[in-house]
Amino acid sequence: MPSRPRPLKLRDIFCLGLNAIVGSGIFLFPGLMAAEAGPAAVLAFLVCGALLITVALCYAELGGMFSANGASYLYAREAFGAETGFGVGLITWAASVLSWAAVASMLASHLGYFHPAFSSAAGTKAVAAASILFFAAVNYRGGVPGAWTVNALTAAKILPLAAFVAAGIYRLQPENFRPFFAPEPHFGYAVFLALWTLQGFEVAPVPAGETAEPQRSIPLATVGSLLFAVVFYALIETVAVGVYPGLASSRERPLVDAAAYLLGPWAGGALALAGVVSMTGFLAGEALGAPRYLSALGAQSFKILRLDAVHARFATPHRAIGATAAGAALLSALFDFSRLIDLTNLAIVVQYFFSCAALCVLRIRQPERPRPFRVAWAWLVAPAGCLVSLWLMTRISLMEIVWSAVLLFAGVALKRAADSRVP
């Protein structure tokens, strides 16, 4: 098996994490958050960042300790054993596949803003399948082209949002911030919404096995992408609240409506296009990151399928890429966006909880292991990350938990059946 090169740089991993964070959420949630908390929705992003930084710091230390692909799966396996690690890895991979399929399904509906043909049932399925297969093909040919695509799309979706902030920051209307809290504020729920818009930084450590200087790049990219997004989102919400008095009543395209109110219809169209680019960038990031979960799982389980195999020419986990893309395309054909996104929620929280818990366990079991980045006050930070994760679990419906349990048990059964066939 050819040795795997490490072509990904710090900028690639930073963009991968930032790309995973800046998805469709920031284009959809500002209006809903303003309705729940009033102008105090700006603070919701900052409070959310303070909560999630505890989780990100755990990922930063763990990411610097390991130089292989897998992230949450790898940390759980090292701390809690093969069976627990497999369960976490399977759920994490499933979340990535479901997210990939969900956003691919939503891409057509956003393209429908420009032409109704994309809004048809057939058009939605066709665009979803085509986008999944396209980005799978890009990443099949190598991590560097995939990373270039992610970098370019990350910049392409950040720039219009930055232009919106720059155009509106000097036109804020003070009266739009009074009263600062909504008449019946639900600030906690606004923080909860912000948590979902900011998740994604955990993707940065996934391709550590293909990253140059992973012990340095992974911690910087993980924490840096989250901090950048927190400040950027707070600025976006500030401008949206300050320039558009109808923000709280805008639920479908709040930033598009705010841009059109501020600068005219052309600006609304530009933000609508930015939303399409944002989703496209997310798809590119999932195509790069999601198969690496399955590749890491394949190195320990499902060995008969050789999912960790590396392509002789492109040095990519080509079988994992093909299997992941096929799964995402099938899911996008079978389910609609709301069902797909519901099934991802619990998986995100599970990997947060086990990664924070793994930091505590590994501090005890492997105290001498090199840690290029060490979390200060780890015995406060890591348990706080666990508590944040548990708080999120209380917001998840019983049906999501049932579906996740069914997936986990089915995966474990398949693993045992496949592994029993290995000589």
TORLOTOR-853643 format. One record per residue (C-alpha): residue number from 1; residue in three letters; z, x negated, y. Coordinates in Angstrom, 2 decimals. Layout:
BEGIN
<pt NUM, 'ALA', <Z, X, Y>> ...
This chain:
BEGIN
<pt 1, 'MET', <0.00, 0.00, 0.00>> <pt 2, 'PRO', <-1.03, -1.56, 3.36>> <pt 3, 'SER', <1.76, -2.36, 5.77>> <pt 4, 'ARG', <2.05, 0.05, 8.65>> <pt 5, 'PRO', <1.31, -1.37, 12.13>> <pt 6, 'ARG', <3.46, -0.44, 15.14>> <pt 7, 'PRO', <0.97, 0.40, 17.90>> <pt 8, 'LEU', <3.10, 2.92, 19.87>> <pt 9, 'LYS', <4.74, 1.65, 23.08>> <pt 10, 'LEU', <7.66, 2.90, 25.18>> <pt 11, 'ARG', <5.32, 4.91, 27.41>> <pt 12, 'ASP', <3.83, 6.62, 24.33>> <pt 13, 'ILE', <7.25, 7.62, 22.96>> <pt 14, 'PHE', <8.46, 8.74, 26.41>> <pt 15, 'CYS', <5.36, 10.91, 26.83>> <pt 16, 'LEU', <5.80, 12.27, 23.30>> <pt 17, 'GLY', <9.35, 13.41, 24.13>> <pt 18, 'LEU', <8.41, 14.73, 27.58>> <pt 19, 'ASN', <5.36, 16.48, 26.18>> <pt 20, 'ALA', <7.53, 18.24, 23.60>> <pt 21, 'ILE', <9.93, 19.42, 26.34>> <pt 22, 'VAL', <7.38, 20.51, 28.95>> <pt 23, 'GLY', <5.66, 23.24, 26.98>> <pt 24, 'SER', <5.20, 26.94, 27.60>> <pt 25, 'GLY', <8.89, 27.57, 28.45>> <pt 26, 'ILE', <8.79, 26.36, 32.05>> <pt 27, 'PHE', <5.78, 28.61, 32.70>> <pt 28, 'LEU', <7.51, 31.67, 31.23>> <pt 29, 'PHE', <11.26, 31.47, 31.91>> <pt 30, 'PRO', <11.81, 30.89, 35.69>> <pt 31, 'GLY', <11.44, 34.58, 36.46>> <pt 32, 'LEU', <13.68, 35.73, 33.63>> <pt 33, 'MET', <16.33, 33.14, 34.53>> <pt 34, 'ALA', <16.25, 34.27, 38.17>> <pt 35, 'ALA', <16.71, 37.86, 37.03>> <pt 36, 'GLU', <19.76, 36.87, 34.97>> <pt 37, 'ALA', <21.45, 34.48, 37.41>> <pt 38, 'GLY', <19.75, 34.84, 40.78>> <pt 39, 'PRO', <19.07, 31.60, 42.70>> <pt 40, 'ALA', <21.88, 30.06, 40.62>> <pt 41, 'ALA', <19.23, 29.69, 37.92>> <pt 42, 'VAL', <18.63, 26.29, 39.53>> <pt 43, 'LEU', <22.12, 25.27, 38.41>> <pt 44, 'ALA', <21.43, 26.58, 34.90>> <pt 45, 'PHE', <19.02, 23.71, 34.30>> <pt 46, 'LEU', <21.59, 21.18, 35.48>> <pt 47, 'VAL', <24.36, 22.67, 33.33>> <pt 48, 'CYS', <21.96, 22.80, 30.42>> <pt 49, 'GLY', <21.12, 19.13, 30.92>> <pt 50, 'ALA', <24.81, 18.22, 30.95>> <pt 51, 'LEU', <25.24, 20.00, 27.61>> <pt 52, 'LEU', <22.14, 18.58, 25.97>> <pt 53, 'ILE', <22.76, 15.03, 27.14>> <pt 54, 'THR', <25.55, 14.86, 24.56>> <pt 55, 'VAL', <22.98, 15.55, 21.84>> <pt 56, 'ALA', <20.37, 13.23, 23.36>> <pt 57, 'LEU', <22.83, 10.34, 23.52>> <pt 58, 'CYS', <23.53, 10.76, 19.81>> <pt 59, 'TYR', <19.80, 10.65, 19.11>> <pt 60, 'ALA', <19.51, 7.56, 21.31>> <pt 61, 'GLU', <22.07, 5.57, 19.31>> <pt 62, 'LEU', <20.76, 6.76, 15.96>> <pt 63, 'GLY', <17.14, 6.14, 16.99>> <pt 64, 'GLY', <17.97, 2.53, 17.84>> <pt 65, 'MET', <19.66, 1.99, 14.47>> <pt 66, 'PHE', <16.63, 2.96, 12.37>> <pt 67, 'SER', <13.08, 1.69, 12.46>> <pt 68, 'ALA', <11.53, 4.20, 10.06>> <pt 69, 'ASN', <9.95, 7.62, 10.60>> <pt 70, 'GLY', <12.01, 10.75, 10.11>> <pt 71, 'ALA', <14.66, 11.08, 12.88>> <pt 72, 'SER', <17.03, 13.96, 12.00>> <pt 73, 'TYR', <16.11, 13.86, 8.31>> <pt 74, 'LEU', <16.71, 10.13, 8.13>> <pt 75, 'TYR', <20.07, 10.33, 9.92>> <pt 76, 'ALA', <21.33, 13.21, 7.74>> <pt 77, 'ARG', <20.24, 11.46, 4.53>> <pt 78, 'GLU', <21.95, 8.23, 5.50>> <pt 79, 'ALA', <25.19, 9.95, 6.50>> <pt 80, 'PHE', <25.48, 12.84, 4.04>> <pt 81, 'GLY', <23.32, 11.94, 1.05>> <pt 82, 'ALA', <19.89, 12.73, -0.31>> <pt 83, 'GLU', <20.33, 16.46, -0.91>> <pt 84, 'THR', <21.67, 17.25, 2.57>> <pt 85, 'GLY', <19.11, 14.95, 4.13>> <pt 86, 'PHE', <16.33, 16.70, 2.28>> <pt 87, 'GLY', <17.52, 20.11, 3.47>> <pt 88, 'VAL', <17.69, 18.99, 7.09>> <pt 89, 'GLY', <14.31, 17.29, 6.82>> <pt 90, 'LEU', <12.67, 20.32, 5.26>> <pt 91, 'ILE', <13.98, 22.69, 7.93>> <pt 92, 'THR', <13.03, 20.25, 10.70>> <pt 93, 'TRP', <9.49, 19.88, 9.35>> <pt 94, 'ALA', <9.21, 23.65, 8.98>> <pt 95, 'ALA', <10.29, 24.10, 12.61>> <pt 96, 'SER', <7.54, 21.74, 13.74>> <pt 97, 'VAL', <4.91, 23.50, 11.64>> <pt 98, 'LEU', <6.02, 26.91, 12.89>> <pt 99, 'SER', <6.06, 25.72, 16.52>> <pt 100, 'TRP', <2.61, 24.20, 16.10>> <pt 101, 'ALA', <1.29, 27.49, 14.72>> <pt 102, 'ALA', <3.10, 29.59, 17.35>> <pt 103, 'VAL', <1.81, 27.72, 20.39>> <pt 104, 'ALA', <-1.68, 27.53, 18.87>> <pt 105, 'SER', <-1.57, 31.33, 18.59>> <pt 106, 'MET', <-0.47, 31.64, 22.24>> <pt 107, 'LEU', <-3.19, 29.33, 23.52>> <pt 108, 'ALA', <-5.88, 31.99, 23.17>> <pt 109, 'SER', <-3.85, 34.60, 25.05>> <pt 110, 'HIS', <-3.52, 32.21, 28.00>> <pt 111, 'LEU', <-7.23, 31.43, 27.86>> <pt 112, 'GLY', <-7.67, 35.20, 28.04>> <pt 113, 'TYR', <-6.55, 34.97, 31.69>> <pt 114, 'PHE', <-9.98, 33.47, 32.35>> <pt 115, 'HIS', <-12.09, 35.44, 29.85>> <pt 116, 'PRO', <-11.15, 38.54, 27.81>> <pt 117, 'ALA', <-13.05, 37.34, 24.73>> <pt 118, 'PHE', <-10.17, 35.02, 23.89>> <pt 119, 'SER', <-7.72, 37.94, 23.83>> <pt 120, 'SER', <-9.32, 39.65, 20.84>> <pt 121, 'ALA', <-7.63, 39.35, 17.45>> <pt 122, 'ALA', <-10.51, 37.32, 16.04>> <pt 123, 'GLY', <-10.65, 35.09, 19.11>> <pt 124, 'THR', <-6.92, 34.37, 18.93>> <pt 125, 'LYS', <-7.09, 33.33, 15.28>> <pt 126, 'ALA', <-10.24, 31.26, 15.80>> <pt 127, 'VAL', <-8.82, 29.34, 18.78>> <pt 128, 'ALA', <-5.54, 28.72, 16.92>> <pt 129, 'ALA', <-7.26, 27.35, 13.83>> <pt 130, 'ALA', <-9.73, 25.25, 15.82>> <pt 131, 'SER', <-7.02, 23.66, 17.98>> <pt 132, 'ILE', <-4.88, 22.79, 14.94>> <pt 133, 'LEU', <-7.76, 21.23, 13.04>> <pt 134, 'PHE', <-9.01, 19.32, 16.08>> <pt 135, 'PHE', <-5.71, 17.59, 16.81>> <pt 136, 'ALA', <-5.12, 16.94, 13.13>> <pt 137, 'ALA', <-8.48, 15.13, 13.03>> <pt 138, 'VAL', <-7.57, 13.07, 16.12>> <pt 139, 'ASN', <-4.31, 11.91, 14.54>> <pt 140, 'TYR', <-5.89, 11.37, 11.13>> <pt 141, 'ARG', <-7.87, 8.53, 12.69>> <pt 142, 'GLY', <-4.82, 6.73, 14.02>> <pt 143, 'GLY', <-1.58, 6.91, 15.97>> <pt 144, 'VAL', <-3.04, 5.19, 19.05>> <pt 145, 'PRO', <-5.79, 7.81, 19.70>> <pt 146, 'GLY', <-3.19, 10.51, 19.09>> <pt 147, 'ALA', <-0.80, 8.85, 21.52>> <pt 148, 'TRP', <-3.54, 8.45, 24.14>> <pt 149, 'THR', <-4.26, 12.18, 23.83>> <pt 150, 'VAL', <-0.57, 13.04, 24.23>> <pt 151, 'ASN', <-0.22, 10.69, 27.24>> <pt 152, 'ALA', <-3.29, 12.13, 28.98>> <pt 153, 'LEU', <-2.27, 15.73, 28.39>> <pt 154, 'THR', <1.31, 15.05, 29.47>> <pt 155, 'ALA', <0.06, 13.68, 32.79>> <pt 156, 'ALA', <-2.43, 16.56, 33.13>> <pt 157, 'LYS', <0.25, 19.22, 32.86>> <pt 158, 'ILE', <2.88, 17.38, 34.93>> <pt 159, 'LEU', <0.60, 16.81, 37.92>> <pt 160, 'PRO', <-0.08, 20.52, 38.78>> <pt 161, 'LEU', <3.63, 21.30, 38.51>> <pt 162, 'ALA', <4.42, 18.30, 40.72>> <pt 163, 'ALA', <1.81, 19.50, 43.22>> <pt 164, 'PHE', <3.47, 22.95, 43.23>> <pt 165, 'VAL', <6.83, 21.31, 44.01>> <pt 166, 'ALA', <5.31, 19.10, 46.72>> <pt 167, 'ALA', <3.53, 22.03, 48.37>> <pt 168, 'GLY', <6.58, 24.27, 48.39>> <pt 169, 'ILE', <9.55, 21.97, 48.95>> <pt 170, 'TYR', <9.06, 22.05, 52.74>> <pt 171, 'ARG', <8.45, 25.82, 52.82>> <pt 172, 'LEU', <11.69, 27.00, 51.28>> <pt 173, 'GLN', <13.11, 30.15, 52.85>> <pt 174, 'PRO', <16.93, 29.97, 53.08>> <pt 175, 'GLU', <17.26, 33.74, 52.90>> <pt 176, 'ASN', <15.76, 33.65, 49.37>> <pt 177, 'PHE', <18.90, 31.84, 48.19>> <pt 178, 'ARG', <21.28, 34.56, 49.45>> <pt 179, 'PRO', <23.20, 35.81, 47.59>> <pt 180, 'PHE', <23.26, 32.70, 45.41>> <pt 181, 'PHE', <24.39, 34.59, 42.30>> <pt 182, 'ALA', <22.76, 37.78, 41.07>> <pt 183, 'PRO', <24.69, 41.04, 41.74>> <pt 184, 'GLU', <25.58, 41.16, 38.04>> <pt 185, 'PRO', <25.18, 37.52, 37.04>> <pt 186, 'HIS', <24.65, 36.45, 33.44>> <pt 187, 'PHE', <24.81, 32.74, 34.13>> <pt 188, 'GLY', <25.69, 31.84, 30.54>> <pt 189, 'TYR', <22.56, 33.54, 29.27>> <pt 190, 'ALA', <20.47, 31.71, 31.87>> <pt 191, 'VAL', <21.91, 28.43, 30.56>> <pt 192, 'PHE', <21.00, 29.55, 27.06>> <pt 193, 'LEU', <17.39, 30.17, 28.15>> <pt 194, 'ALA', <17.29, 26.77, 29.82>> <pt 195, 'LEU', <18.45, 25.12, 26.59>> <pt 196, 'TRP', <15.34, 26.36, 24.85>> <pt 197, 'THR', <13.05, 25.14, 27.62>> <pt 198, 'LEU', <14.61, 21.65, 27.43>> <pt 199, 'GLN', <14.66, 21.12, 23.68>> <pt 200, 'GLY', <12.04, 18.70, 22.41>> <pt 201, 'PHE', <13.54, 15.30, 23.27>> <pt 202, 'GLU', <14.51, 14.99, 19.60>> <pt 203, 'VAL', <10.82, 14.49, 18.81>> <pt 204, 'ALA', <10.81, 11.05, 20.46>> <pt 205, 'PRO', <12.50, 9.18, 17.56>> <pt 206, 'VAL', <10.28, 10.72, 14.87>> <pt 207, 'PRO', <7.50, 8.05, 14.79>> <pt 208, 'ALA', <9.96, 5.12, 15.00>> <pt 209, 'GLY', <8.21, 3.49, 12.05>> <pt 210, 'GLU', <5.04, 3.17, 14.14>> <pt 211, 'THR', <6.75, 2.07, 17.37>> <pt 212, 'ALA', <6.89, -1.44, 18.77>> <pt 213, 'GLU', <10.49, -2.50, 19.55>> <pt 214, 'PRO', <11.93, 0.83, 18.32>> <pt 215, 'GLN', <15.52, -0.29, 18.96>> <pt 216, 'ARG', <14.73, -0.44, 22.68>> <pt 217, 'SER', <11.99, 2.15, 23.08>> <pt 218, 'ILE', <13.56, 5.04, 21.16>> <pt 219, 'PRO', <16.86, 5.28, 23.11>> <pt 220, 'LEU', <15.13, 4.90, 26.49>> <pt 221, 'ALA', <12.47, 7.47, 25.67>> <pt 222, 'THR', <14.91, 10.01, 24.18>> <pt 223, 'VAL', <17.40, 10.08, 27.05>> <pt 224, 'GLY', <14.79, 9.37, 29.73>> <pt 225, 'SER', <12.52, 12.26, 28.76>> <pt 226, 'LEU', <15.43, 14.72, 28.87>> <pt 227, 'LEU', <16.78, 13.50, 32.22>> <pt 228, 'PHE', <13.32, 13.57, 33.78>> <pt 229, 'ALA', <12.74, 17.13, 32.55>> <pt 230, 'VAL', <16.14, 18.36, 33.79>> <pt 231, 'VAL', <15.53, 17.12, 37.35>> <pt 232, 'PHE', <11.90, 18.24, 37.33>> <pt 233, 'TYR', <12.74, 21.74, 36.09>> <pt 234, 'ALA', <15.53, 22.13, 38.65>> <pt 235, 'LEU', <13.04, 21.25, 41.41>> <pt 236, 'ILE', <10.46, 23.70, 40.05>> <pt 237, 'GLU', <13.02, 26.51, 39.92>> <pt 238, 'THR', <14.23, 25.64, 43.44>> <pt 239, 'VAL', <10.72, 25.89, 44.85>> <pt 240, 'ALA', <9.88, 29.05, 42.90>> <pt 241, 'VAL', <13.05, 30.77, 44.16>> <pt 242, 'GLY', <12.67, 29.45, 47.69>> <pt 243, 'VAL', <9.04, 30.42, 48.28>> <pt 244, 'TYR', <8.61, 33.61, 46.24>> <pt 245, 'PRO', <11.02, 36.51, 46.88>> <pt 246, 'GLY', <9.64, 38.47, 43.91>> <pt 247, 'LEU', <10.37, 35.79, 41.31>> <pt 248, 'ALA', <13.08, 37.76, 39.47>> <pt 249, 'SER', <10.64, 40.60, 38.77>> <pt 250, 'SER', <7.85, 38.32, 37.51>> <pt 251, 'ARG', <8.17, 37.98, 33.74>> <pt 252, 'GLU', <4.74, 37.07, 32.31>> <pt 253, 'ARG', <3.46, 34.37, 34.69>> <pt 254, 'PRO', <6.21, 33.65, 37.26>> <pt 255, 'LEU', <4.91, 30.24, 38.37>> <pt 256, 'VAL', <1.36, 31.53, 38.61>> <pt 257, 'ASP', <2.58, 34.40, 40.79>> <pt 258, 'ALA', <4.68, 32.05, 42.93>> <pt 259, 'ALA', <1.77, 29.64, 43.45>> <pt 260, 'ALA', <-0.58, 32.50, 44.36>> <pt 261, 'TYR', <1.98, 33.87, 46.84>> <pt 262, 'LEU', <2.45, 30.45, 48.40>> <pt 263, 'LEU', <-1.12, 29.13, 48.57>> <pt 264, 'GLY', <-3.49, 31.90, 47.49>> <pt 265, 'PRO', <-5.31, 33.00, 44.30>> <pt 266, 'TRP', <-6.88, 29.59, 43.74>> <pt 267, 'ALA', <-3.42, 28.05, 43.32>> <pt 268, 'GLY', <-2.46, 30.78, 40.85>> <pt 269, 'GLY', <-5.56, 29.97, 38.82>> <pt 270, 'ALA', <-4.70, 26.28, 38.92>> <pt 271, 'LEU', <-1.19, 26.97, 37.54>> <pt 272, 'ALA', <-2.66, 29.26, 34.88>> <pt 273, 'LEU', <-4.94, 26.40, 33.83>> <pt 274, 'ALA', <-1.93, 24.07, 33.86>> <pt 275, 'GLY', <-0.25, 26.46, 31.41>> <pt 276, 'VAL', <-3.22, 26.15, 29.08>> <pt 277, 'VAL', <-3.13, 22.36, 29.41>> <pt 278, 'SER', <0.62, 22.37, 28.78>> <pt 279, 'MET', <0.19, 24.23, 25.51>> <pt 280, 'THR', <-2.68, 21.97, 24.54>> <pt 281, 'GLY', <-0.47, 18.96, 25.19>> <pt 282, 'PHE', <2.27, 20.47, 23.05>> <pt 283, 'LEU', <-0.21, 20.94, 20.22>> <pt 284, 'ALA', <-1.27, 17.30, 20.51>> <pt 285, 'GLY', <2.36, 16.20, 20.33>> <pt 286, 'GLU', <3.08, 18.35, 17.28>> <pt 287, 'ALA', <-0.02, 16.96, 15.57>> <pt 288, 'LEU', <1.38, 13.46, 16.10>> <pt 289, 'GLY', <5.04, 14.16, 15.32>> <pt 290, 'ALA', <5.17, 16.94, 12.70>> <pt 291, 'PRO', <3.38, 15.10, 9.86>> <pt 292, 'ARG', <5.80, 12.16, 10.25>> <pt 293, 'TYR', <8.63, 14.43, 9.10>> <pt 294, 'LEU', <6.70, 15.27, 5.94>> <pt 295, 'SER', <5.74, 11.62, 5.44>> <pt 296, 'ALA', <9.42, 10.63, 5.60>> <pt 297, 'LEU', <10.30, 13.39, 3.13>> <pt 298, 'GLY', <7.49, 12.30, 0.85>> <pt 299, 'ALA', <8.92, 8.79, 0.57>> <pt 300, 'GLN', <12.02, 10.22, -1.17>> <pt 301, 'SER', <10.90, 13.58, -2.57>> <pt 302, 'PHE', <7.72, 15.30, -3.81>> <pt 303, 'LYS', <6.73, 11.84, -5.03>> <pt 304, 'ILE', <4.11, 13.23, -7.36>> <pt 305, 'LEU', <2.18, 14.40, -4.26>> <pt 306, 'ARG', <2.40, 10.96, -2.54>> <pt 307, 'LEU', <2.85, 12.56, 0.87>> <pt 308, 'ASP', <3.95, 9.22, 2.31>> <pt 309, 'ALA', <0.66, 7.56, 1.40>> <pt 310, 'VAL', <-0.95, 5.51, 4.19>> <pt 311, 'HIS', <-4.70, 5.65, 4.79>> <pt 312, 'ALA', <-6.36, 2.36, 3.83>> <pt 313, 'ARG', <-8.50, 2.26, 6.98>> <pt 314, 'PHE', <-6.60, 4.17, 9.68>> <pt 315, 'ALA', <-3.05, 3.30, 8.53>> <pt 316, 'THR', <-1.92, 6.90, 9.12>> <pt 317, 'PRO', <0.04, 9.25, 6.81>> <pt 318, 'HIS', <-3.18, 11.11, 6.09>> <pt 319, 'ARG', <-1.90, 13.33, 3.28>> <pt 320, 'ALA', <1.08, 14.47, 5.36>> <pt 321, 'ILE', <-1.26, 15.17, 8.29>> <pt 322, 'GLY', <-3.57, 17.26, 6.10>> <pt 323, 'ALA', <-0.74, 19.24, 4.49>> <pt 324, 'THR', <0.99, 19.91, 7.81>> <pt 325, 'ALA', <-2.20, 21.03, 9.54>> <pt 326, 'ALA', <-3.10, 23.30, 6.63>> <pt 327, 'GLY', <0.35, 24.89, 6.76>> <pt 328, 'ALA', <0.15, 25.45, 10.52>> <pt 329, 'ALA', <-3.36, 26.94, 10.29>> <pt 330, 'LEU', <-2.29, 29.30, 7.50>> <pt 331, 'LEU', <0.80, 30.46, 9.41>> <pt 332, 'SER', <-1.21, 31.06, 12.58>> <pt 333, 'ALA', <-3.58, 33.26, 10.57>> <pt 334, 'LEU', <-0.81, 35.26, 8.90>> <pt 335, 'PHE', <1.77, 35.81, 11.68>> <pt 336, 'ASP', <1.86, 36.57, 15.39>> <pt 337, 'PHE', <3.56, 34.45, 18.04>> <pt 338, 'SER', <6.85, 36.34, 18.22>> <pt 339, 'ARG', <7.45, 36.14, 14.47>> <pt 340, 'LEU', <6.57, 32.45, 14.38>> <pt 341, 'ILE', <8.80, 31.49, 17.27>> <pt 342, 'ASP', <11.75, 33.46, 15.90>> <pt 343, 'LEU', <11.64, 31.38, 12.72>> <pt 344, 'THR', <11.93, 28.07, 14.60>> <pt 345, 'ASN', <15.15, 28.73, 16.51>> <pt 346, 'LEU', <17.76, 27.99, 13.87>> <pt 347, 'ALA', <15.99, 24.86, 12.64>> <pt 348, 'ILE', <16.28, 23.21, 16.05>> <pt 349, 'VAL', <20.03, 23.83, 16.20>> <pt 350, 'VAL', <20.59, 22.67, 12.61>> <pt 351, 'GLN', <19.05, 19.27, 13.26>> <pt 352, 'TYR', <21.08, 18.88, 16.47>> <pt 353, 'PHE', <24.32, 19.60, 14.62>> <pt 354, 'PHE', <23.67, 17.27, 11.70>> <pt 355, 'SER', <22.44, 14.44, 13.90>> <pt 356, 'CYS', <25.57, 14.54, 16.09>> <pt 357, 'ALA', <27.76, 14.76, 12.98>> <pt 358, 'ALA', <25.84, 11.85, 11.42>> <pt 359, 'LEU', <26.75, 9.62, 14.35>> <pt 360, 'CYS', <30.45, 10.17, 13.65>> <pt 361, 'VAL', <30.04, 9.48, 9.92>> <pt 362, 'LEU', <27.96, 6.33, 10.41>> <pt 363, 'ARG', <30.40, 4.94, 12.97>> <pt 364, 'ILE', <33.01, 5.04, 10.17>> <pt 365, 'ARG', <30.86, 4.03, 7.18>> <pt 366, 'GLN', <28.62, 1.43, 8.84>> <pt 367, 'PRO', <30.59, 0.03, 11.78>> <pt 368, 'GLU', <28.90, -3.38, 11.54>> <pt 369, 'ARG', <25.32, -2.05, 11.56>> <pt 370, 'PRO', <23.36, -3.29, 14.62>> <pt 371, 'ARG', <23.30, -0.74, 17.41>> <pt 372, 'PRO', <21.10, -1.85, 20.33>> <pt 373, 'PHE', <22.34, 1.21, 22.20>> <pt 374, 'ARG', <25.94, 2.36, 21.72>> <pt 375, 'VAL', <27.17, 5.68, 23.05>> <pt 376, 'ALA', <30.21, 5.22, 25.27>> <pt 377, 'TRP', <33.10, 7.51, 24.35>> <pt 378, 'ALA', <31.23, 8.40, 21.15>> <pt 379, 'TRP', <34.26, 10.21, 19.69>> <pt 380, 'LEU', <34.05, 12.65, 22.59>> <pt 381, 'VAL', <30.27, 12.79, 23.01>> <pt 382, 'ALA', <29.30, 13.40, 19.37>> <pt 383, 'PRO', <31.83, 16.21, 18.73>> <pt 384, 'ALA', <30.75, 17.76, 22.03>> <pt 385, 'GLY', <27.15, 17.69, 20.75>> <pt 386, 'CYS', <28.30, 19.45, 17.58>> <pt 387, 'LEU', <30.05, 22.12, 19.64>> <pt 388, 'VAL', <26.94, 22.66, 21.77>> <pt 389, 'SER', <24.95, 23.15, 18.57>> <pt 390, 'LEU', <27.50, 25.59, 17.15>> <pt 391, 'TRP', <27.48, 27.56, 20.41>> <pt 392, 'LEU', <23.72, 27.87, 20.09>> <pt 393, 'MET', <24.08, 29.10, 16.51>> <pt 394, 'THR', <26.13, 32.05, 17.76>> <pt 395, 'ARG', <23.06, 33.18, 19.73>> <pt 396, 'ILE', <20.81, 33.26, 16.65>> <pt 397, 'SER', <20.16, 36.50, 14.80>> <pt 398, 'LEU', <21.17, 37.09, 11.19>> <pt 399, 'MET', <17.53, 37.63, 10.18>> <pt 400, 'GLU', <16.60, 34.12, 11.35>> <pt 401, 'ILE', <19.47, 32.70, 9.30>> <pt 402, 'VAL', <18.33, 34.63, 6.22>> <pt 403, 'TRP', <14.73, 33.42, 6.58>> <pt 404, 'SER', <15.91, 29.83, 7.00>> <pt 405, 'ALA', <18.12, 30.10, 3.92>> <pt 406, 'VAL', <15.23, 31.46, 1.87>> <pt 407, 'LEU', <13.01, 28.59, 3.05>> <pt 408, 'LEU', <15.67, 26.03, 2.21>> <pt 409, 'PHE', <16.33, 27.31, -1.30>> <pt 410, 'ALA', <12.60, 27.59, -2.02>> <pt 411, 'GLY', <12.05, 24.02, -0.82>> <pt 412, 'VAL', <14.90, 22.64, -2.91>> <pt 413, 'ALA', <13.55, 24.42, -5.99>> <pt 414, 'LEU', <10.06, 23.03, -5.36>> <pt 415, 'LYS', <11.48, 19.54, -4.83>> <pt 416, 'ARG', <13.34, 19.57, -8.13>> <pt 417, 'ALA', <10.30, 20.88, -9.98>> <pt 418, 'ALA', <8.03, 18.24, -8.45>> <pt 419, 'ASP', <10.46, 15.37, -8.90>> <pt 420, 'SER', <11.05, 16.29, -12.54>> <pt 421, 'ARG', <7.38, 15.52, -13.22>> <pt 422, 'VAL', <7.64, 11.97, -11.87>> <pt 423, 'PRO', <7.82, 9.46, -14.77>> 
